[in-house]
């Protein structure tokens, strides 16, 4: 499935759910709401990180909120094991893509960006906190 997106002065582009995205120094994966649900219900569930600014609410069960612009400065709030899964989200996708690109470039190997962000999560009727 391809979803349109745009972000921060860039031309619109299509994001493929389930797509592995190669970036300088590594890669991350675009995941759907359903894929995130499955991952969270499994052993080894990802650390769930809200990277949206300004704060507009959390997906229920979010582990930490870190601005996408400052994620490299707050690695102490992420797993020390760079092979541990980390799922990132923002309101609709562009901020989590930027954070995912940063973390993959820093050597994190299991980085996931939620396509459609918390808006897609809420639209699916799934629980939010302080929306």
C-alpha positions, -999 to +999 in steps of 0.1 A: +000+000+000+013+035-009+004+065+011+011+101+001+032+122+024+051+154+024+073+170+049+092+201+057+095+217+022+100+185+003+079+174-026+051+149-019+063+113-021+047+079-016+055+058+014+051+020+010+039+002+042+063-026+050+090-010+029+127-011+040+142+023+035+179+025+030+196+056+044+232+067+050+246+043+076+216+019+078+179+013+072+145+016+088+111+001+080+077+018+074+050-001+093+012+000+094-010+004+124-017-034+122+020-043+121+026-021+151-002-038+170+012-072+162+048-061+172+035-047+205+017-079+214+048-101+208+078-110+229+105-084+223+080-056+217+096-024+205+103+007+226+075+031+215+087+067+210+066+097+202+088+122+183+060+147+175+064+184+185+045+201+198+029+175+220-006+165+208-012+132+226+003+097+228-006+063+217-015+044+248+016+026+262+041+050+247+074+046+265+089+081+260+085+113+240+116+128+224+115+156+198+125+143+163+150+172+162+167+161+194+166+123+192+204+120+188+208+140+219+187+117+240+200+083+232+201+076+270+163+073+268+166+045+241+178+009+245+216+006+248+214-025+225+213-011+190+197-043+178+166-037+201+135-027+183+123+009+184+090+021+169+087+058+162+056+079+155+044+115+151+011+129+140+012+118+104+047+105+095+073+131+084+088+136+118+091+099+125+108+094+092+134+120+101+139+104+135+141+069+119+167+082+094+188+096+123+187+064+144+194+041+114+224+064+106+236+060+142+237+022+138+203+012+152+192-019+132+155-024+141+139+010+136+103+013+126+083+044+115+045+043+118+030+053+085+002+078+091+013+084+127-010+087+156-037+100+133-039+066+116-038+049+150-067+070+163-086+066+130-084+029+136-102+034+169-072+024+190-064+040+224-048+074+228-038+093+259-043+131+261-053+135+225 
